[in-house]
């Protein structure tokens, strides 16, 4: 394309600088580079997750039309139509972020070449420029002992120029002079690493090289007044990893500490404090990670901003109040226009204090960095494990203490107060446990209270924790007590985890990530409605999994009462299930003719009727919120469906009992008739025998006929009677 030089037009460049992360729209005659949050003609910003480019300079080199079409096309079109009317000077504005970095300098170099010549510099120069921009912007540049490298020289020139003139535009102009000096050392054959390899200069640039070496010496002095500690960092892949953090204890004297720390300490996090003028108080702290290290600081700025608000309220000084509209229009993040910067314009790799300074102590800031700032924090948490066992022999719990574990339910109704169960309390290490058994069903529930200080600090750690908690030695010891009593606890199916008082803070968390954690805990997919319900602290929340059930009680007022409610709901569910199991075990199809089956059915019906009368109630409390919680848990556990299924089974069982009773009645009548028949035969035979033995001769001819006819007549009567009954 034709450039301004071809049109004999001079470009007058004007610089303007915006804050990091500023969103803009394309403007005629203006180039936005490394700001704007979009990639389109006139706006070159690579801070989008789907960009394939390593730097803004690389983006410009691979897509020169984004510059040419935006700046030159209108000028060329005007020239072709009617000429430039004597206009020989065009104003072009270059806009980037404050403290323009090496990528900004390289981008301006390419933009200037495109606008003035209509094309990129020679290929070797272009490749050297974008290579240097990519590896420096991505934190891949290797420094070593030879520190006089062009990109480091630019950082020194920039700091010196701004400190003297407070003009970021002058910094870019000084950088252009540096690029010209370095590239001018070569002919057309410019090596790819020309702008990142060590160089030596004479004159003023030699002085800058000496300043670089002095800066390294200053860093070594600062290193003696620094500390390193371990922190847990979130990765861009969604996991976490323990890494080292480097913190200066005081404002460092070196200028290029970011480069020296990353090159010489192998620390992933850098904390740089700055003192207020004429004061020893740290009023600014910058926290950063290597942009290409695979880590981010997402949500750290939010946690620091929340702590900042609390601290300023505590100080109760009107001068510390921050007003204005929420920055970025993000009311979920802040309520003022001067919050902590969370790095949203830098892929969350840097966090900076409010412009007015921070009132958090440096130690407090480090404590927050050490905390799981990235996670779904649980302000209070208690874990109660429930394991359901099979039936326990009655002889094992005959002497156990009677107890009503449901009396703790606030406002519990009188029928609930009358419930009587038996329990045994014991400890296994630091776990407190109890076995609660019902003498009707003989089904037992093992309750284990897990030590709070061994629980994960964030919800993010709960999925893996719940997967292995049943393998904990102390939990296994409690389960073995069930086995010792002659029953078996089902460790895979009949588990329930109750987290009471979790009070989750979901602000600034991705709904997708929260849903993924809940789904992993429960083994089922979660919907947006479930997620919204989980974040609603005004109502309890229940999440039922495919195998184990996890119940979150998002209220910390009375965990004991909530535990009793969950226990009652679980007690109902296991009670109904136990009757279904007994029915299947005691009524094998091939033994229906066994008279003992009827007695088993009658005992089962008796126990079920007693269970319904003494233990099963749909209303358990006069307190509305408590009753609502039970109703929600009952719904989550499908208690209504389970009870209905069990009652239908018992109704079919009653019909079966009637059939068996009728069959038994027929069999009894059959046996009675057979007995009568035998008695009749014996009686007749006895009569005939007596007649014969008495010597009554007048019967000698007819005695057998008379006796035989008598017996046959009796048998006919019995047979007719049986036919009539059948």
C-alpha positions as CSV (number, residue, x, y, z in Angstrom):
1,X,0.0,0.0,0.0
2,X,1.1,3.6,-0.6
3,X,2.5,5.2,2.5
4,X,2.6,8.8,3.7
5,X,6.2,9.2,2.4
6,X,4.9,8.3,-1.1
7,X,2.3,11.0,-0.9
8,X,4.9,13.5,0.4
9,X,2.9,13.8,3.6
10,X,4.5,14.1,7.0
11,X,3.1,12.2,10.0
12,X,3.0,14.1,13.2
13,X,2.7,11.6,16.0
14,X,1.0,12.4,19.3
15,X,1.1,10.0,22.3
16,X,-1.7,9.4,24.8
17,X,-1.6,6.9,27.7
18,X,-4.4,5.1,29.4
19,X,-4.7,2.9,32.5
20,X,-4.2,-0.9,32.1
21,X,-7.3,-2.8,31.1
22,X,-9.1,0.3,29.7
23,X,-11.8,-0.6,27.1
24,X,-12.0,1.5,24.0
25,X,-13.6,1.7,20.5
26,X,-11.8,2.4,17.3
27,X,-11.4,6.1,16.5
28,X,-10.4,7.6,13.2
29,X,-6.8,8.8,13.1
30,X,-6.0,6.9,16.3
31,X,-4.2,3.6,17.0
32,X,-4.8,1.9,20.3
33,X,-2.1,-0.7,21.1
34,X,-2.0,-2.9,24.2
35,X,-5.2,-1.3,25.5
36,X,-8.9,-1.7,24.5
37,X,-9.6,-5.3,25.3
38,X,-10.5,-6.1,21.6
39,X,-8.7,-6.9,18.5
40,X,-10.0,-5.0,15.5
41,X,-8.8,-2.4,12.9
42,X,-7.4,0.5,14.9
43,X,-7.4,-1.4,18.2
44,X,-4.6,-4.0,18.8
45,X,-4.9,-5.7,22.2
46,X,-4.0,-9.3,22.8
47,X,-5.5,-9.6,26.3
48,X,-8.1,-12.1,25.0
49,X,-7.9,-15.8,25.8
50,X,-8.3,-16.9,22.2
51,X,-5.6,-14.8,20.6
52,X,-2.9,-16.8,18.9
53,X,-0.3,-14.1,19.1
54,X,2.5,-13.7,21.6
55,X,2.6,-10.0,21.7
56,X,1.0,-6.9,20.2
57,X,4.0,-6.4,18.0
58,X,3.6,-9.9,16.6
59,X,-0.1,-9.2,16.0
60,X,0.7,-6.1,14.0
61,X,3.4,-7.9,11.9
62,X,1.0,-10.8,11.1
63,X,-2.0,-8.5,10.5
64,X,-0.7,-5.2,9.0
65,X,-4.1,-4.5,7.4
66,X,-5.4,-3.7,10.9
67,X,-3.1,-0.6,10.8
68,X,-3.1,0.2,7.1
69,X,-6.8,0.0,6.5
70,X,-7.6,2.1,9.6
71,X,-5.0,4.9,9.0
72,X,-3.9,5.0,5.4
73,X,-7.0,3.8,3.5
74,X,-9.1,7.0,4.2
75,X,-6.1,9.2,3.3
76,X,-5.4,7.3,0.1
77,X,-9.0,7.4,-0.9
78,X,-9.2,11.1,-0.4
79,X,-6.0,11.6,-2.4
80,X,-7.4,9.5,-5.3
81,X,-10.7,11.4,-5.4
82,X,-9.6,15.0,-5.0
83,X,-6.1,15.2,-3.7
84,X,-5.0,16.4,-0.3
85,X,-5.7,20.1,-1.0
86,X,-2.2,21.1,-0.1
87,X,-2.3,19.2,3.2
88,X,1.2,18.0,3.8
89,X,1.0,17.1,7.5
90,X,-1.3,14.4,9.1
91,X,-1.8,14.0,12.9
92,X,-1.7,10.4,14.0
93,X,-2.4,9.5,17.6
94,X,-0.7,6.5,19.2
95,X,-2.4,5.3,22.4
96,X,-1.0,2.7,24.8
97,X,-1.0,2.1,28.5
98,X,1.0,4.0,31.1
99,X,4.6,3.1,31.6
100,X,4.8,1.6,28.0
101,X,6.7,-1.6,28.0
102,X,9.0,-3.2,25.5
103,X,6.1,-4.7,23.5
104,X,4.6,-1.2,23.3
105,X,7.9,0.2,22.0
106,X,8.2,-2.5,19.4
107,X,4.6,-2.1,18.4
108,X,5.1,1.7,17.8
109,X,8.2,1.0,15.7
110,X,6.2,-1.3,13.4
111,X,3.2,1.1,13.3
112,X,5.4,4.0,12.3
113,X,7.0,2.0,9.5
114,X,3.6,0.9,8.2
115,X,2.0,4.4,8.2
116,X,5.0,6.1,6.7
117,X,6.1,3.5,4.1
118,X,2.9,1.5,3.6
119,X,4.8,-1.7,4.6
120,X,6.8,-3.5,7.2
121,X,10.5,-3.1,7.6
122,X,12.8,-5.6,5.9
123,X,11.9,-9.2,6.8
124,X,15.0,-9.8,9.0
125,X,14.4,-6.6,11.0
126,X,10.6,-7.4,11.4
127,X,11.4,-11.0,12.6
128,X,14.0,-9.7,15.1
129,X,11.5,-7.1,16.5
130,X,8.6,-9.5,16.9
131,X,10.9,-12.2,18.3
132,X,12.2,-9.8,21.0
133,X,8.7,-8.6,21.7
134,X,7.3,-12.1,22.1
135,X,9.9,-13.6,24.4
136,X,10.1,-10.5,26.6
137,X,6.4,-10.0,26.9
138,X,6.0,-13.7,27.7
139,X,8.8,-13.6,30.3
140,X,11.0,-16.1,28.4
141,X,14.0,-13.8,28.0
142,X,17.2,-15.2,29.5
143,X,19.5,-12.6,31.0
144,X,22.4,-14.4,32.7
145,X,25.5,-12.4,33.7
146,X,25.5,-10.2,30.7
147,X,22.9,-7.7,31.6
148,X,23.5,-5.0,28.8
149,X,20.7,-6.2,26.6
150,X,18.5,-3.9,24.6
151,X,15.2,-4.6,26.3
152,X,16.8,-4.0,29.7
153,X,18.5,-0.8,28.4
154,X,15.1,0.4,27.4
155,X,13.7,-0.2,30.9
156,X,16.6,1.9,32.4
157,X,16.0,4.7,29.7
158,X,12.3,4.7,30.4
159,X,12.7,5.0,34.2
160,X,15.3,7.7,33.9
161,X,13.2,9.7,31.3
162,X,10.0,9.5,33.3
163,X,11.7,10.4,36.6
164,X,13.2,13.5,35.0
165,X,10.4,14.7,32.7
166,X,7.2,12.8,33.7
167,X,6.6,12.2,30.1
168,X,5.9,8.6,28.9
169,X,6.0,9.9,25.2
170,X,9.6,10.9,25.7
171,X,10.3,7.3,27.0
172,X,9.1,5.9,23.6
173,X,11.2,8.4,21.7
174,X,14.3,7.4,23.7
175,X,13.4,3.8,23.0
176,X,13.2,4.4,19.2
177,X,16.7,5.9,19.4
178,X,17.8,2.7,21.1
179,X,16.3,0.4,18.5
180,X,17.9,2.5,15.7
181,X,21.3,2.2,17.4
182,X,21.0,-1.6,17.9
183,X,19.6,-2.4,14.4
184,X,22.1,0.1,12.8
185,X,25.0,-2.1,13.9
186,X,24.0,-4.7,11.3
187,X,23.6,-4.5,7.6
188,X,20.7,-6.3,5.9
189,X,21.6,-9.5,7.7
190,X,20.0,-8.8,11.1
191,X,20.2,-11.9,13.5
192,X,16.9,-13.0,15.0
193,X,18.1,-12.4,18.6
194,X,19.6,-9.0,17.8
195,X,17.4,-7.2,20.3
196,X,17.8,-9.7,23.2
197,X,21.5,-10.5,23.0
198,X,24.1,-8.6,25.0
199,X,25.5,-5.4,23.4
200,X,28.1,-2.8,24.2
201,X,27.9,0.9,23.3
202,X,29.9,4.1,23.5
203,X,28.7,7.4,24.7
204,X,25.4,7.9,26.5
205,X,24.3,4.3,26.0
206,X,27.5,3.1,27.6
207,X,26.4,5.1,30.7
208,X,23.1,3.2,30.7
209,X,24.9,-0.1,30.5
210,X,26.9,1.0,33.6
211,X,23.6,1.8,35.3
212,X,22.3,-1.7,34.6
213,X,25.4,-3.2,36.2
214,X,24.9,-0.9,39.2
215,X,21.2,-2.0,39.4
216,X,22.3,-5.6,39.7
217,X,24.6,-4.6,42.6
218,X,21.8,-2.8,44.2
219,X,19.6,-5.9,43.9
220,X,22.2,-8.0,45.7
221,X,22.0,-5.5,48.5
222,X,18.2,-5.6,48.5
223,X,18.4,-9.4,48.5
224,X,19.9,-9.3,52.0
225,X,16.8,-7.4,53.2
226,X,14.2,-9.7,51.6
227,X,12.3,-12.9,52.5
228,X,11.0,-15.9,50.7
229,X,8.0,-18.0,51.8
230,X,5.7,-20.6,50.4
231,X,2.3,-19.9,49.0
232,X,-0.4,-21.9,47.2
233,X,-1.1,-20.4,43.7
234,X,-4.0,-21.2,41.3
235,X,-2.9,-22.3,37.9
236,X,-4.5,-21.3,34.6
237,X,-5.4,-25.0,34.2
238,X,-7.7,-24.8,37.3
239,X,-5.4,-26.7,39.8
240,X,-3.2,-25.3,42.6
241,X,0.5,-25.7,43.4
242,X,2.8,-24.7,46.2
243,X,5.4,-22.2,45.0
244,X,7.9,-19.7,46.5
245,X,7.1,-16.0,46.9
246,X,9.8,-13.3,47.1
247,X,9.1,-10.2,49.2
248,X,11.2,-7.1,49.7
249,X,10.9,-6.0,53.3
250,X,11.4,-2.3,52.2
251,X,11.2,-0.4,49.0
252,X,13.9,-1.8,46.8
253,X,16.7,0.4,45.6
254,X,17.1,-1.5,42.3
255,X,14.9,-0.5,39.4
256,X,14.6,-3.8,37.4
257,X,13.7,-6.0,40.4
258,X,11.1,-7.9,38.3
259,X,13.8,-9.2,36.0
260,X,16.4,-9.9,38.6
261,X,14.0,-11.8,40.9
262,X,12.6,-14.0,38.1
263,X,16.1,-14.7,36.7
264,X,18.0,-15.2,40.0
265,X,15.7,-16.6,42.7
266,X,13.3,-19.0,40.9
267,X,10.4,-17.5,42.8
268,X,7.0,-17.4,41.0
269,X,5.5,-14.5,43.1
270,X,7.1,-11.1,43.7
271,X,5.9,-8.6,46.3
272,X,7.3,-5.0,46.0
273,X,6.4,-2.5,48.8
274,X,6.7,1.2,48.3
275,X,6.9,3.8,51.2
276,X,4.8,6.9,51.3
277,X,6.8,10.1,50.8
278,X,8.6,11.2,53.9
279,X,7.3,8.2,55.8
280,X,8.3,4.6,56.7
281,X,4.7,3.4,56.2
282,X,4.2,1.1,53.2
283,X,1.3,2.6,51.3
284,X,1.6,0.7,48.0
285,X,2.3,-3.0,47.3
286,X,2.6,-4.6,43.9
287,X,2.2,-8.3,43.7
288,X,2.9,-10.1,40.4
289,X,3.6,-13.5,38.9
290,X,5.4,-14.4,35.7
291,X,2.8,-14.0,32.9
292,X,4.1,-17.1,31.2
293,X,4.6,-19.1,34.4
294,X,1.2,-20.8,34.2
295,X,-0.1,-19.1,37.3
296,X,-2.6,-16.3,38.0
297,X,-3.7,-14.2,41.0
298,X,-7.4,-14.2,40.2
299,X,-9.5,-13.1,43.1
300,X,-6.5,-11.9,45.2
301,X,-7.4,-8.3,44.3
302,X,-11.0,-8.8,45.4
303,X,-9.9,-10.3,48.8
304,X,-7.5,-7.4,49.4
305,X,-10.2,-4.9,48.4
306,X,-12.6,-6.5,51.0
307,X,-9.9,-6.3,53.7
308,X,-9.2,-2.7,52.6
309,X,-12.8,-1.7,53.1
310,X,-12.9,-3.2,56.6
311,X,-9.7,-1.6,57.6
312,X,-10.8,1.9,56.5
313,X,-14.1,1.5,58.3
314,X,-12.2,0.4,61.4
315,X,-9.9,3.5,61.2
316,X,-13.1,5.7,61.1
317,X,-11.5,8.6,59.2
318,X,-13.7,10.4,56.7
319,X,-10.5,11.3,54.7
320,X,-10.1,7.7,53.9
321,X,-13.5,7.2,52.3
322,X,-13.4,6.4,48.6
323,X,-16.3,7.5,46.5
324,X,-17.3,7.5,42.9
325,X,-18.9,4.9,40.7
326,X,-17.5,1.3,40.9
327,X,-14.5,1.0,38.8
328,X,-15.1,-0.9,35.5
329,X,-18.8,-0.7,36.4
330,X,-18.3,-3.9,38.4
331,X,-20.5,-3.5,41.5
332,X,-19.8,-7.1,42.5
333,X,-16.1,-6.3,42.8
334,X,-16.1,-2.9,44.6
335,X,-18.2,0.1,45.6
336,X,-15.8,2.9,44.6
337,X,-13.6,4.2,41.8
338,X,-10.3,3.6,43.5
339,X,-10.1,-0.1,44.5
340,X,-7.3,-2.6,44.4
341,X,-6.4,-3.4,40.8
342,X,-7.0,-7.2,40.3
343,X,-5.1,-7.6,37.1
344,X,-8.1,-8.1,34.9
345,X,-6.2,-6.3,32.1
346,X,-3.1,-8.4,32.6
347,X,-4.6,-11.9,32.6
348,X,-4.7,-11.6,36.5
349,X,-0.9,-11.7,36.7
350,X,-0.5,-8.5,38.6
351,X,-2.3,-6.9,41.6
352,X,-1.7,-3.3,42.7
353,X,-2.8,-1.0,45.5
354,X,-5.5,1.7,45.2
355,X,-4.2,4.9,43.6
356,X,-4.7,6.7,46.9
357,X,-2.6,4.0,48.7
358,X,-3.4,1.1,50.9
359,X,-4.0,1.2,54.7
360,X,-3.4,-2.5,55.1
361,X,-0.2,-3.4,56.8
362,X,2.4,-5.2,54.7
363,X,2.2,-8.2,57.0
364,X,-1.6,-8.4,56.5
365,X,-1.1,-8.3,52.8
366,X,1.3,-11.2,53.0
367,X,-1.1,-13.1,55.2
368,X,-3.8,-12.8,52.6
369,X,-1.4,-14.0,49.9
370,X,-0.6,-17.0,52.1
371,X,-4.4,-17.7,52.5
372,X,-6.4,-19.7,50.0
373,X,-7.6,-16.4,48.4
374,X,-8.4,-18.3,45.2
375,X,-10.9,-20.7,46.7
376,X,-14.5,-20.7,47.9
377,X,-13.8,-19.8,51.5
378,X,-15.8,-21.5,54.2
379,X,-16.0,-19.1,57.1
380,X,-17.1,-21.7,59.6
381,X,-17.3,-25.4,59.0
382,X,-18.2,-28.6,60.8
383,X,-18.3,-32.1,59.3
384,X,-20.5,-34.8,60.6
385,X,-20.3,-38.2,59.0
386,X,-23.2,-40.6,59.0
387,X,-22.9,-44.3,58.2
388,X,-25.8,-46.7,58.0
389,X,-25.3,-50.2,59.2
390,X,-27.2,-53.5,58.9
391,X,-29.4,-54.8,61.7
392,X,-27.7,-55.3,65.1
393,X,-28.6,-58.3,67.3
394,X,-30.9,-57.2,70.0
395,X,-28.7,-58.7,72.7
396,X,-25.9,-56.3,71.8
397,X,-27.9,-53.1,72.5
398,X,-30.3,-54.4,75.2
399,X,-28.4,-52.6,78.0
400,X,-27.6,-49.4,76.1
401,X,-28.7,-46.0,77.4
402,X,-32.0,-44.7,76.1
403,X,-31.8,-41.3,74.5
404,X,-33.8,-39.0,72.3
405,X,-31.3,-37.4,69.9
406,X,-34.1,-35.2,68.4
407,X,-34.8,-33.1,71.4
408,X,-32.3,-30.6,70.2
409,X,-34.5,-29.7,67.3
410,X,-35.8,-26.2,68.0
411,X,-39.6,-26.2,68.6
412,X,-39.8,-30.0,68.3
413,X,-43.4,-31.2,68.6
414,X,-44.5,-33.5,71.4
415,X,-44.5,-36.8,69.4
416,X,-40.9,-36.1,68.5
417,X,-40.1,-35.6,72.2
418,X,-41.6,-39.0,72.9
419,X,-39.2,-40.9,70.6
420,X,-36.9,-43.2,72.4
421,X,-33.8,-44.8,70.9
422,X,-30.7,-46.4,72.3
423,X,-27.2,-45.2,71.8
424,X,-23.6,-45.8,72.7
425,X,-21.0,-43.0,72.8
426,X,-17.3,-43.5,72.3
427,X,-14.2,-41.8,70.8
428,X,-11.6,-42.9,68.3
429,X,-8.6,-40.6,68.5
430,X,-9.9,-37.1,68.1
431,X,-13.2,-38.2,66.5
432,X,-16.3,-38.3,68.6
433,X,-18.7,-41.0,67.6
434,X,-22.0,-42.5,68.7
435,X,-24.1,-45.5,67.5
436,X,-27.9,-44.9,67.5
437,X,-30.1,-47.8,67.1
438,X,-33.9,-48.3,66.9
439,X,-35.2,-51.4,68.8
440,X,-38.0,-51.8,66.2
441,X,-35.9,-51.9,63.1
442,X,-32.6,-52.8,64.8
443,X,-31.1,-50.6,62.1
444,X,-28.2,-48.5,63.4
445,X,-26.7,-45.1,62.4
446,X,-23.1,-44.4,63.1
447,X,-22.4,-40.6,63.7
448,X,-18.8,-39.4,63.6
449,X,-17.9,-35.7,64.3
450,X,-14.6,-35.0,62.4
451,X,-12.0,-32.6,64.0
452,X,-12.5,-29.1,62.6
453,X,-8.8,-28.3,62.3
454,X,-8.4,-31.2,59.9
455,X,-11.0,-30.0,57.4
456,X,-10.1,-28.2,54.1
457,X,-10.1,-24.4,54.3
458,X,-11.9,-24.0,51.0
459,X,-14.7,-25.8,49.2
460,X,-12.2,-26.5,46.4
461,X,-10.4,-29.1,48.5
462,X,-13.6,-30.9,49.6
463,X,-14.1,-33.3,46.6
464,X,-10.8,-35.0,47.1
465,X,-11.1,-34.9,50.9
466,X,-14.5,-36.6,50.9
467,X,-13.2,-39.3,48.6
468,X,-10.6,-40.3,51.2
469,X,-12.3,-39.4,54.5
470,X,-13.9,-42.8,54.9
471,X,-10.4,-44.3,54.7
472,X,-9.2,-42.2,57.7
473,X,-7.8,-44.4,60.5
474,X,-10.0,-42.8,63.2
475,X,-13.1,-43.1,61.0
476,X,-12.2,-46.7,60.2
477,X,-11.9,-47.4,63.9
478,X,-15.4,-46.1,64.5
479,X,-16.7,-48.3,61.7
480,X,-15.0,-51.3,63.1
481,X,-17.1,-50.8,66.3
482,X,-20.2,-51.5,64.1
483,X,-18.6,-54.6,62.8
484,X,-17.8,-55.8,66.3
485,X,-21.5,-55.7,67.1
486,X,-22.3,-58.1,64.3
487,X,-23.4,-55.6,61.6
488,X,-21.7,-54.0,58.6
489,X,-21.5,-50.4,57.7
490,X,-21.9,-49.7,54.0
491,X,-19.0,-47.4,53.3
492,X,-19.9,-46.8,49.6
493,X,-23.6,-46.3,49.5
494,X,-25.0,-45.3,52.9
495,X,-22.8,-42.3,53.6
496,X,-24.0,-38.8,54.4
497,X,-21.7,-35.8,54.8
498,X,-23.2,-32.8,56.6
499,X,-21.2,-29.5,56.4
500,X,-22.8,-27.1,58.8
501,X,-22.2,-23.4,58.9
502,X,-20.2,-23.3,55.7
503,X,-21.3,-19.8,54.8
504,X,-19.7,-19.9,51.3
505,X,-18.4,-16.7,49.7
506,X,-19.1,-17.0,46.0
507,X,-18.3,-13.5,45.0
508,X,-15.9,-13.2,42.0
509,X,-16.0,-17.0,41.5
510,X,-16.9,-18.4,38.1
511,X,-20.3,-20.1,38.2
512,X,-18.9,-22.8,36.0
513,X,-16.1,-23.6,38.5
514,X,-18.4,-23.7,41.4
515,X,-20.8,-26.0,39.6
516,X,-17.9,-28.3,38.7
517,X,-16.9,-28.5,42.4
518,X,-20.4,-29.3,43.6
519,X,-20.8,-31.9,40.8
520,X,-17.5,-33.6,41.7
521,X,-18.6,-33.8,45.4
522,X,-22.0,-35.3,44.5
523,X,-21.1,-37.3,41.5
524,X,-23.9,-35.7,39.5
525,X,-24.4,-32.7,37.3
526,X,-25.6,-29.5,38.8
527,X,-27.8,-26.8,37.3
528,X,-27.8,-23.1,37.5
529,X,-30.8,-23.2,39.9
530,X,-28.8,-25.5,42.3
531,X,-25.9,-23.1,42.1
532,X,-28.1,-20.1,42.9
533,X,-29.6,-22.0,45.8
534,X,-26.2,-22.8,47.2
535,X,-25.2,-19.2,47.2
536,X,-28.4,-18.1,49.0
537,X,-27.4,-17.9,52.7
538,X,-31.0,-17.2,53.8
539,X,-32.0,-20.8,53.2
540,X,-30.3,-24.2,53.9
541,X,-29.0,-26.1,50.9
542,X,-29.0,-29.8,50.2
543,X,-27.1,-31.6,47.5
544,X,-27.8,-35.3,47.0
545,X,-25.2,-37.3,45.2
546,X,-25.4,-40.5,43.2
547,X,-23.9,-42.6,46.0
548,X,-23.1,-40.6,49.1
549,X,-25.2,-37.6,50.0
550,X,-23.7,-34.3,50.9
551,X,-25.8,-31.8,52.8
552,X,-24.7,-28.2,53.2
553,X,-26.3,-26.3,56.0
554,X,-25.4,-22.7,55.2
555,X,-26.1,-21.3,58.6
556,X,-23.8,-21.5,61.6
557,X,-26.3,-20.6,64.4
558,X,-26.9,-24.1,65.8
559,X,-25.0,-27.0,64.2
560,X,-26.2,-29.4,66.8
561,X,-29.9,-28.7,66.0
562,X,-29.2,-29.1,62.2
563,X,-27.4,-32.3,62.9
564,X,-30.4,-33.7,64.7
565,X,-32.7,-32.7,61.8
566,X,-30.4,-34.5,59.3
567,X,-30.2,-37.5,61.6
568,X,-34.0,-37.7,61.9
569,X,-34.4,-37.5,58.1
570,X,-31.7,-40.1,57.6
571,X,-33.3,-42.2,60.4
572,X,-36.6,-42.2,58.5
573,X,-35.0,-43.1,55.2
574,X,-33.0,-46.0,56.6
575,X,-36.1,-47.2,58.6
576,X,-38.2,-47.5,55.5
577,X,-35.4,-49.1,53.6
578,X,-34.9,-51.7,56.4
579,X,-38.5,-52.9,56.0
580,X,-38.0,-53.3,52.3
581,X,-34.9,-55.3,52.9
582,X,-36.6,-57.5,55.6
583,X,-39.4,-58.1,53.2
584,X,-37.1,-59.3,50.4
585,X,-35.0,-61.5,52.8
586,X,-37.9,-63.2,54.7
587,X,-40.2,-64.0,51.8
588,X,-38.3,-66.2,49.3
589,X,-40.8,-67.2,46.6
590,X,-40.2,-70.9,46.9
591,X,-41.1,-71.0,50.7
592,X,-44.6,-69.4,50.5
593,X,-46.1,-72.8,51.5
594,X,-44.0,-72.7,54.7
595,X,-46.3,-71.8,57.7
596,X,-43.5,-69.8,59.2
597,X,-43.7,-67.3,56.4
598,X,-47.1,-66.1,57.7
599,X,-45.6,-65.5,61.1
600,X,-42.7,-63.5,59.5
601,X,-45.3,-61.4,57.7
602,X,-47.3,-60.8,60.8
603,X,-44.2,-59.7,62.7
604,X,-43.1,-57.5,59.9
605,X,-46.5,-55.8,59.7
606,X,-46.5,-55.4,63.5
607,X,-43.1,-53.7,63.5
608,X,-44.0,-51.5,60.6
609,X,-47.2,-50.3,62.3
610,X,-45.3,-49.6,65.4
611,X,-42.6,-47.7,63.5
612,X,-45.2,-45.5,61.8
613,X,-47.0,-44.8,65.1
614,X,-43.9,-44.1,67.3
615,X,-41.3,-42.6,65.0
616,X,-42.7,-41.4,61.7
617,X,-44.0,-37.9,61.5
618,X,-44.2,-35.4,58.7
619,X,-44.3,-32.4,61.1
620,X,-41.4,-32.2,63.5
621,X,-41.2,-28.6,64.6
622,X,-43.4,-25.6,65.3
623,X,-40.6,-23.3,64.1
624,X,-41.2,-22.5,60.4
625,X,-37.6,-22.4,59.3
626,X,-36.8,-25.7,61.0
627,X,-39.8,-27.4,59.5
628,X,-38.8,-25.9,56.1
629,X,-35.3,-27.4,56.5
630,X,-36.7,-30.8,57.3
631,X,-39.1,-30.6,54.4
632,X,-36.2,-29.7,52.1
633,X,-34.1,-32.6,53.4
634,X,-37.0,-35.0,53.1
635,X,-37.5,-33.9,49.5
636,X,-33.7,-34.2,48.8
637,X,-33.7,-37.7,50.3
638,X,-37.0,-38.7,48.5
639,X,-38.6,-39.6,51.8
640,X,-42.1,-39.2,50.5
641,X,-41.4,-41.6,47.6
642,X,-39.6,-44.1,49.8
643,X,-42.4,-44.1,52.3
644,X,-45.1,-44.5,49.6
645,X,-43.2,-47.4,48.1
646,X,-42.7,-49.1,51.4
647,X,-46.4,-48.7,52.3
648,X,-47.4,-50.1,48.9
649,X,-45.1,-53.1,49.6
650,X,-46.8,-53.6,53.0
651,X,-50.2,-53.4,51.5
652,X,-49.3,-56.1,49.0
653,X,-47.9,-58.0,51.9
654,X,-51.2,-57.7,53.7
655,X,-53.0,-59.1,50.7
656,X,-50.5,-61.9,50.6
657,X,-51.1,-62.6,54.3
658,X,-54.8,-63.0,53.6
659,X,-54.2,-65.5,50.9
660,X,-51.8,-67.4,53.1
661,X,-54.3,-67.4,56.0
662,X,-57.0,-68.7,53.7
663,X,-54.7,-71.4,52.4
664,X,-53.7,-72.4,55.9
665,X,-57.4,-72.5,57.0
666,X,-58.2,-74.9,54.1
667,X,-55.2,-77.1,55.0
668,X,-56.4,-77.2,58.7
669,X,-59.9,-78.2,57.7
670,X,-58.5,-80.9,55.5
671,X,-56.4,-82.3,58.3
672,X,-59.5,-82.2,60.6
673,X,-61.7,-84.1,58.2
674,X,-59.0,-86.7,57.7
675,X,-58.7,-87.2,61.4
676,X,-62.5,-87.6,61.7
677,X,-62.5,-90.1,58.9
678,X,-59.9,-92.2,60.6
679,X,-61.8,-91.9,63.9
680,X,-65.0,-93.1,62.3
681,X,-63.3,-96.0,60.7
682,X,-61.7,-97.0,64.0
683,X,-65.0,-96.6,65.9
684,X,-66.9,-98.7,63.4
685,X,-64.2,-101.4,63.5
686,X,-64.2,-101.4,67.2
687,X,-68.0,-101.8,67.3
688,X,-67.9,-104.8,64.9
689,X,-65.1,-106.4,66.9
690,X,-67.1,-106.1,70.1
691,X,-70.2,-107.7,68.5
692,X,-68.2,-110.6,67.3
693,X,-66.4,-111.1,70.6
694,X,-69.8,-111.0,72.4
695,X,-70.9,-114.1,70.5
696,X,-74.1,-112.7,69.2
697,X,-75.0,-115.3,66.6
698,X,-78.0,-113.6,65.2
699,X,-75.6,-111.1,63.7
700,X,-73.3,-113.8,62.3
701,X,-74.8,-113.6,58.9
702,X,-75.3,-109.8,58.6
703,X,-72.7,-108.2,61.0
704,X,-70.1,-107.5,58.2
705,X,-72.7,-106.0,55.9
706,X,-74.1,-103.8,58.6
707,X,-70.6,-102.6,59.7
708,X,-69.4,-102.0,56.2
709,X,-72.6,-100.1,55.3
710,X,-72.1,-97.9,58.4
711,X,-68.5,-97.0,57.6
712,X,-69.3,-96.3,54.0
713,X,-72.2,-94.1,54.9
714,X,-70.0,-92.1,57.3
715,X,-67.3,-91.6,54.7
716,X,-69.9,-90.4,52.2
717,X,-71.2,-87.8,54.7
718,X,-67.6,-86.6,55.3
719,X,-66.9,-86.4,51.6
720,X,-70.0,-84.4,50.9
721,X,-69.1,-82.0,53.7
722,X,-65.7,-81.4,52.3
723,X,-67.0,-80.8,48.8
724,X,-69.4,-78.2,50.3
725,X,-66.6,-76.3,52.0
726,X,-64.4,-76.3,49.0
